[in-house]
Amino acid sequence: DSLSTAVFYIHHSQGWNAYWWEAGDKLEVEQGYVSFGKGGFQGGRVWTATQDINRDAVTNRPILGGAWYVENVFAALDAATEWFYDKTNGVLYYWPNNTAPGVSPKQVGIDLVIGNLSHVFELVGDSMQNPLFNVTFYGLQFRDTRYTYLDDWGTPSGGDWALYNGGAFYFENTTNCSIRNSAFIRLDGNCIALFGYNRNTSFVENEFAYIGDNVIGAWGKTNDWDGTDGQQPRMTYIEGNYVHDIGLYQLQSSLFFSGKSCQTVLRDNIVYNIPRAAILFNDAFGGDNAVVSNLIFN
């Protein structure tokens, strides 16, 4: 079936979030019916009618879909620079942007890169009592991780954002780790994920450009409403970074997302060409955050 490999990309009607679904098992295109399969979990709000959650609501307007498109359909491969990967047979189809049929991309100076990693480095200590400590990455460049918008996402806290719990760098149970003077260019998912216990993590004077989702996401753990055991990212320092053109896939993407983290310092960062909030505190957990002298626009 021509739509069996399709991925549906749909904006919220007000344009503040994006959702993806794989095609479902019922595809009756001639009758105008297509079912959705896996997906729809990329936001913190459900697609529902108001009265489903508030019986006293005056209106019953649903959270509606807005602009949408379909991708990953072989029959729609009809324009230059488009491509389709046949996973079943291991064949990549590519429509080159030239007038010489049969000429390979390499012959005209094009490198085709398929990212197959969502995590490049995982820095994980044994526990918060026995963390990994004193690791620094300096002067390196990272690129070409794969997209994660169809992986499992979650809702870190009570705000309306959801998040994929992962990134090119994944930190858990660490102390005094840092990334400095490095570049993250064209990564399709999150760049950095801080999960659970992390202390004194620093991201200083890096460049992040053309990023699919978030640059840095901090996701803490609590016992229901009790966070006093300290299993959260705390004392995170994000300073002097140059960030632009992020959230290329997910509209709910930021330089920094905080869900149950605290004591974060964001200072002297330049951030522009962003889909929504440059800095997002998804809740009021912990406090003692400082956002100082950042330049944010567009």
Summary of the structure (lengths in Angstrom):
residues: 298
radius of gyration: 21.0
end to end distance: 41.8
largest distance: 65.2
contacts: 952
relative contact order: 0.11
helix: 5%
strand: 41%
